[in-house]
Amino acid sequence: MDRKMPTVALIYDFDGTLSPGNMQEFGFIQAIGQTPEEFWTKSNLVPEGQEVSSILSYMKLMIDEARRKGISLTRESFVSFGREIKLFEGVKEWFSIINRYGEQHGVKVEHYINSSGQTELIEGTEIAGEFKKIFACSFWYDENGVAVWPAVAVDYTGKTQYLFKIAKGILDISDNTKVNESQAEDEKPIPFSNMIYLGDGTTDIPCMKIVKMFGGNSIAVYKEGDSHKLNTARKLLEQDRVNFICKADYRKGGEIYDVVTAIINKIKAEDDYRNLPKSK
């Protein structure tokens, strides 16, 4: 019987990783008549004097500011804002290129989003269909289809749960039962050693550390010319939280391509080694 090919999970943060900015800054913030600086300053002030999650703060502010401007925040309006999101060089072509590379080398490649950004905005991007699952924040909608309350809020520690769901093949974002069931590493559809996590900043640190600690690979990406992002990536490498740092260029032959294909080769070689016959 033919042996099942190994599966590699490429898991991406979104803002600063696949896109050069925060996703709300490519349409939504302009629609409510503010600058990004104004919006994020207000968001940071929402929890002042109270213990409130920064993620819930920005989600509440989106609803409040839209209402103030008379904008109906439906899923369709979010998706339309998402169409305006800019992507880093090579991202649009990246998925077909790396999928093909995996196929040619006997590896199945799957893509996942693990983000504190917003699912509905990501669904509006031209790459939304490339992901097996988008794990991110989302809104609860009333009977008229208008966003009224956060349904899912994903902070930097909350993101770690989705790594375990990916490992166990659980795509239901609300599941809190199967994800906690014990499962041997070699029985998981995607063991941590077959994960590649790409992120750009401090909200990714727990995920980066967990993936690396359990034998996978974490990559800190940075925008070319952004000294702050580069310094952050270097610090993550120095602190042993990531395996590699790469410029956010997803074109074939770029740093990310070279690192990811080398990791795929390593995963395939290790799978071949584990499956060598013990005797003839």
Summary of the structure (lengths in Angstrom):
residues: 280
radius of gyration: 19.6
end to end distance: 16.7
largest distance: 74.4
contacts: 884
relative contact order: 0.15
helix: 45%
strand: 18%
